Amino acid sequence: MNRKESASASKWTTVLILFFITSMVESLVMSHVFSFLPLYLTELHAADVKQWVGILNGVSFIVGLPLVPLWGVWANRYSGKAVIVRSAFVEGIVLGVLGLSQGMPMVVLAMALIGFQLGNTGVMLAAIRRAAPNHRTGYAVSLFSVSSAVGAAVGPLYGGLIIAHTDFNLHDLYVSDAALSFFSGLMLLVFYRELRPTVSASASAPERRRVSRDSAWIAAWKSVRTIFTLRITWILFGIYTLLMLARQMINPYVPVAILDITRQPSTATQVIGVLMGITALIGAGITVVAGRLGDAIGFRRVLAIAFAMSAVFSVGMALSHTLVPFGVMLAGYSAAIGIGGAMVFALLSTRVPATHQTTALNLVYLPLYFGGIVGPVISSGLSHLGLLTQFSVAAAIFFCGLVMAAAMGSRVQHNS
């Protein structure tokens, strides 16, 4: 597809703005779900809040894992726009069901439905790559990546303040989030004009017919098999799996840790929102600076530093007994996780061959899903031993990631 066709179908800046808003809204509303979930379960009189936090965080990823390779296949074969819009509308349904919940069965249903919501980020990244001029692709992708951090920072902050200073409760907040998600879906329907992907012009006629005949499941399996023929993919996906596994052991229990420190349910929503929002914002800012550092000293070195920081700050959070030191540790941890993710994406972009990059971007969230399932389950099982044990085990996994990142240089340098 030439650049004239690209310009006529959709201006790349318009695509970037639409996807930035979509990703930011998704991150914002889902931050309300995960930041305030312990409080919501307490309001619904859940029997064991700490254990349910881990279970519910894993449920959505269990449902969504088998669908990960399919979203990219369906986007390429039928419509990427439909896949992205589907995510926004399912997101609205999730928030609506959660906001109307009066007991645990509806909460479990809402969290399970998240599995059908996920899978849009890789499709949006691929669409941005198609729409943007070659000399602006890196800039466009980096700007899009900031959207999630902005939503994650703003969401808890304004959610906590709204509940603290208005008549809104968590039920009202989730219902309003549902309306916002539906709005983002409608926005895409009206304003986004899709650039349809095509089979490579270099592909033979039999290859094109075979692609069209393959079922979605077979095509998805082939995409997974193709990307994992590369050693660099195994290494980077392995590193990212460790990062996501440890992160998903800690993230669901950050609000629990704040609750344990404050011990004041009446102000807990505001405290959680403000603390998590501000620290996420600080972390996002540090991540941007770290990207420039990666250009200067190498992405692998910065990735190793991020793993070391994650391990230290994880234990630091568990050992903090007042809000100020906990907030400092949480800001450092947020920055480290953001840096780690950014460096993995940078390494994928520079060390995976260009012919495999789109497929790698579509499948890179497999480690997130794996970590999203296993991490909360492990942490939930350790919850009776206390946060120090949970966070220390996560720190040990971060250390394993540090070792793996430090060891990868000489083995895969030829892929640079």
Secondary structure as UniProt FT lines:
FT   HELIX           3..9
FT   HELIX           12..43
FT   TURN            44..45
FT   HELIX           49..64
FT   HELIX           65..67
FT   HELIX           68..74
FT   HELIX           75..79
FT   HELIX           80..99
FT   HELIX           104..117
FT   HELIX           121..131
FT   HELIX           134..136
FT   HELIX           137..165
FT   HELIX           170..191
FT   TURN            201..202
FT   HELIX           205..213
FT   HELIX           216..227
FT   TURN            228..229
FT   HELIX           231..250
FT   HELIX           251..253
FT   HELIX           254..262
FT   HELIX           265..297
FT   HELIX           299..319
FT   HELIX           323..351
FT   HELIX           354..363
FT   TURN            364..365
FT   HELIX           366..382
FT   HELIX           383..385
FT   HELIX           387..412
FT   HELIX           413..415
//
